[in-house]
Amino acid sequence: MVKLSVNINKIATLRNARGGNVPDVVRSAVLIQQFGADGITVHPRPDERHIRRSDLAPLRQAVHSEFNIEGYPSREFIDMVIAVKPDQVTLVPDPPGVLTSNAGWDCIRHAAFLNEVLAEFSKHQIRTSVFLNPDPEQVRAASDTGTDRIELYTEAYASAFATGDHSSVKPYVKAAEAAALCGLGVNAGHDLDRQNLRFFCQEVPGVLEVSIGHALISDALWLGMENTINLYKRELRDI
C-alpha cells in the first residue's frame, strides 16, 4: 500500500500563533503515528514560522515510523539534517521567504550542485528525494544526480482535477514511468486530498509515498485527527 506521511507544519503554525507549546508538535507526531500514519514530514524554513530547529531533535526521538525533512539545501540546512539524521531528506528549490513550495528542481541546470549535496547526505545513510515537476527529461536528469527518489509536485494535477479534468494525471504517469526506467522511487505531494488522492495513486504507477499536510490537518478540524487519518488510509487501500 502507498505510505501516508503526514506533514505537521500546520500544527506548528497554530502553536506559534499563540506562543507556548499548545498544540505540542511532538505529542502530535506521536498520536498521528498511533492513529495509523506511516511517517511524519516537516519543512523547517529559515524564518521558523512553523517547525523550529529546536523541534527536530525531539521529533527524531518521537518518530518511530519514517521521519522526512524537507527544505532548500543551504549549508545550514545540510548540517541540521545530518545532525538529526532523518530517514529521508527531500530537497526543494524554495527561495527564502516563499509561502509554500511552488516548483520542482531544474536538475539539468543545477546538476553539479545537487550531485554534491546528495552525495553528502548519502554518505550519512540518509535516503534522498528531489522535488520535481512531472517532466520525464527532468526525471532522467534527477537520476544522474544520484538521488534515491523523486517527489512529484502535484499542484497542477490537483487544481485541474478539481475542475473535472482527470487528464491532468497523464504527465505524472509519464514521469513515473521514466522514474521506473531509471530505478528511482516515486513519492508525491502538494494539494493532494481525499477527493483526488485515490485516482492519482491508481493511475500513476509505482507511487511509494504521499506527503500530505494542509488538506489533512484542515479535514481533522471537522472530522478529528484519528478519523481523518483512517479516511486517508482508506483512499490508499488496495491500490
C-alpha positions in Angstrom: 0.0 0.0 0.0 1.1 3.6 -0.7 2.5 5.0 2.5 1.0 8.2 4.1 3.4 10.7 5.6 1.6 13.5 7.5 3.2 17.0 7.2 2.8 18.6 10.7 3.8 22.1 9.7 0.3 23.5 10.2 0.2 22.1 13.7 3.4 24.1 14.4 1.8 27.2 12.8 -1.1 27.0 15.2 1.3 26.6 18.2 3.4 29.6 17.1 0.4 31.8 16.6 -0.2 31.9 20.4 3.2 31.1 21.8 3.9 28.4 24.3 3.7 24.8 23.4 0.0 24.2 22.6 -0.6 22.2 20.5 2.5 20.2 21.2 4.0 19.1 17.9 6.0 16.2 19.3 2.9 14.8 21.0 1.0 15.4 17.8 3.6 13.3 15.9 3.3 10.5 18.4 -0.5 10.4 18.2 -0.6 10.7 14.4 1.6 7.6 14.2 -0.6 5.8 16.7 -3.6 6.7 14.5 -2.0 4.9 11.6 0.2 7.3 9.6 3.3 5.7 8.1 5.5 8.7 8.6 5.9 12.3 9.7 7.1 15.1 7.4 8.4 18.6 8.4 9.6 21.5 6.4 11.7 23.8 8.7 12.1 27.2 7.0 14.7 29.9 7.8 12.2 32.2 9.5 10.9 29.3 11.7 7.3 30.4 11.0 6.1 26.8 11.7 8.6 24.0 12.5 11.5 25.3 14.5 15.0 23.9 14.5 14.6 23.1 18.2 11.7 20.8 17.3 13.8 18.5 15.2 15.8 16.6 17.8 12.7 15.7 20.0 10.8 14.8 16.8 13.6 12.5 15.8 13.2 10.7 19.1 9.4 10.5 18.8 9.1 9.4 15.2 9.4 5.6 15.1 8.0 5.2 11.6 9.6 7.4 8.9 10.9 10.9 9.5 11.1 13.1 6.4 12.7 16.6 6.5 12.0 18.8 3.5 13.9 22.0 2.7 16.2 24.0 0.5 19.8 22.6 0.9 21.6 25.6 2.3 24.7 24.9 4.3 22.8 25.4 7.5 20.0 23.0 6.3 22.5 20.4 5.3 24.3 20.5 8.7 21.0 20.4 10.5 19.7 17.3 8.6 23.0 15.5 9.1 22.9 16.2 12.8 19.2 14.9 13.1 19.7 12.1 10.6 16.1 11.5 9.4 15.1 8.5 7.4 14.6 10.7 4.3 15.5 14.2 3.2 13.5 15.9 0.4 15.2 18.7 -1.4 13.0 21.6 -2.7 14.2 24.6 -4.6 12.4 27.2 -2.4 14.0 30.6 -2.1 13.9 32.2 1.4 10.5 33.6 2.3 8.4 31.7 -0.2 4.9 30.9 1.2 4.9 27.3 0.1 6.8 25.1 -2.4 5.7 26.1 -5.9 8.1 24.4 -8.4 10.3 21.5 -8.9 14.1 21.5 -9.4 15.7 22.1 -12.8 18.0 19.1 -12.4 19.8 19.9 -15.7 20.8 23.5 -14.7 21.6 22.5 -11.1 23.1 19.1 -11.7 26.5 19.8 -10.2 25.0 21.4 -7.1 22.5 18.6 -6.5 25.1 15.9 -7.1 27.4 17.4 -4.4 24.6 17.8 -1.9 23.0 14.4 -2.5 26.4 12.7 -2.2 26.9 14.3 1.2 23.5 13.0 2.5 24.1 9.6 1.0 27.4 9.4 2.9 25.5 9.7 6.1 23.0 6.9 5.1 20.1 9.3 4.6 17.7 8.5 1.8 17.3 11.3 -0.6 14.4 12.6 -2.7 14.3 15.6 -5.1 11.1 17.6 -5.7 10.2 17.6 -9.4 7.7 18.8 -11.9 6.2 15.8 -13.9 8.7 16.1 -16.8 10.5 12.8 -17.9 13.5 14.8 -19.0 13.9 16.2 -15.5 13.4 12.7 -14.1 16.3 11.4 -16.1 18.4 14.4 -15.1 17.5 13.7 -11.5 18.6 10.2 -11.8 22.0 11.4 -12.9 22.4 13.5 -9.7 22.4 10.3 -7.6 19.1 10.8 -5.8 17.2 7.7 -4.5 13.7 9.1 -5.2 11.8 11.9 -6.7 8.8 13.6 -5.3 6.3 14.7 -7.9 4.9 18.2 -7.4 1.2 17.6 -7.7 -0.4 21.1 -7.5 -1.1 21.2 -11.3 -2.9 17.8 -11.1 -4.9 18.8 -8.0 -6.0 22.1 -9.5 -7.1 20.6 -12.8 -8.8 17.6 -11.0 -10.9 20.0 -9.0 -12.4 21.3 -12.3 -13.2 17.8 -13.5 -10.1 17.5 -15.7 -8.8 14.0 -15.0 -6.4 14.0 -17.9 -4.2 16.2 -15.8 -2.7 13.0 -14.4 -1.1 12.0 -17.7 2.2 13.9 -17.3 2.6 12.2 -13.9 2.1 8.8 -15.4 4.9 9.5 -17.9 7.2 10.9 -15.2 6.6 7.8 -13.0 7.3 5.5 -16.0 10.5 7.4 -16.6 11.5 7.1 -12.9 10.9 3.3 -13.1 13.2 3.0 -16.1 15.9 5.0 -14.1 15.5 2.9 -11.0 14.1 5.8 -8.9 11.4 5.5 -6.2 8.4 7.8 -6.6 6.9 10.0 -3.9 4.2 12.7 -4.4 2.9 15.7 -2.7 1.2 19.1 -2.7 -2.5 19.7 -2.6 -3.4 16.1 -2.5 -6.6 15.5 -0.6 -9.4 12.9 0.0 -11.0 13.8 -3.3 -8.1 13.4 -5.7 -5.7 11.1 -3.8 -7.1 7.7 -4.8 -7.4 8.5 -8.5 -3.8 9.8 -8.6 -2.4 6.7 -6.9 -4.4 4.3 -9.1 -3.3 6.0 -12.3 0.4 6.8 -11.5 2.4 3.6 -11.4 4.8 2.8 -8.5 4.0 5.6 -6.1 5.6 4.6 -2.8 4.6 7.5 -0.5 2.5 10.6 -0.4 3.1 13.6 1.9 0.0 15.5 2.9 -0.3 18.3 5.3 -2.6 21.3 4.7 -5.7 19.3 3.5 -5.3 16.6 6.1 -4.9 18.9 9.0 -7.8 21.0 7.7 -10.0 17.9 7.5 -9.0 17.0 11.0 -10.6 20.2 12.4 -14.0 18.9 11.4 -13.5 15.1 11.4 -11.0 14.5 14.2 -7.4 13.5 13.6 -7.7 9.8 14.1 -10.8 9.6 11.8 -9.1 11.7 9.2 -6.0 9.6 9.0 -8.2 6.5 8.7 -10.1 8.1 5.9 -6.9 9.0 4.0 -5.5 5.5 4.6 -8.8 4.1 3.2 -8.2 6.0 0.0 -4.8 4.3 -0.4 -6.0 0.8 0.4 -6.0 -1.9 -2.3 -4.2 0.2 -4.9 
